[in-house]
Amino acid sequence: MSLFEMMEVTDPKVLSCMDDYHVRLIAPALMTDGEIMKFQSSLREVMLFIQRVERRAVDVINAITGTGLKYEESEVTVNVCKAILDMRLESEQIGEERGERIGELKQARESAVRFAYKKAGTPRGSLLFSWMIPVILS
């Protein structure tokens, strides 16, 4: 299927201005060593680097970039793709936990405000009472 068919471009004027380029996606993490070794250019080394890096090289990458790629101490080579995926999953987990804490704090504040209004016996929208909220909550 061509790019134009995927994009459903049918206007002849548009088609006359566009070239139909072939795009090939390569996923080194999903390739075997044999498949990578078929490359005849320096792309082979790049693919091997992306797939597996010596532990010392990962230490250098971490020191220079501050990426924090993690690996087991027993590993001689590090699967960089897996390390980056693990790092992303860890970041997502941290974000979810932070969001839960923020939600809990917001809920606690709202409960405290409701309690303060109820304790004072003043309607929630009262301007006279609004200046007292920070004093009661502190």
Secondary structure, 3 states (H helix, E strand, C coil): CCHHHHHCCCCHHHHHCCCCCCCCCCCHHHCCHHHHHCCCCCHHHHHHHHHCEEHHHHHHHHHHHCCCCCCCCCCCEECHHHHHHHHHHHHHHHHHHHHHHHHHHHHHHHHHHHHHHHHHCCCCCCHHHHCCHHHHHC
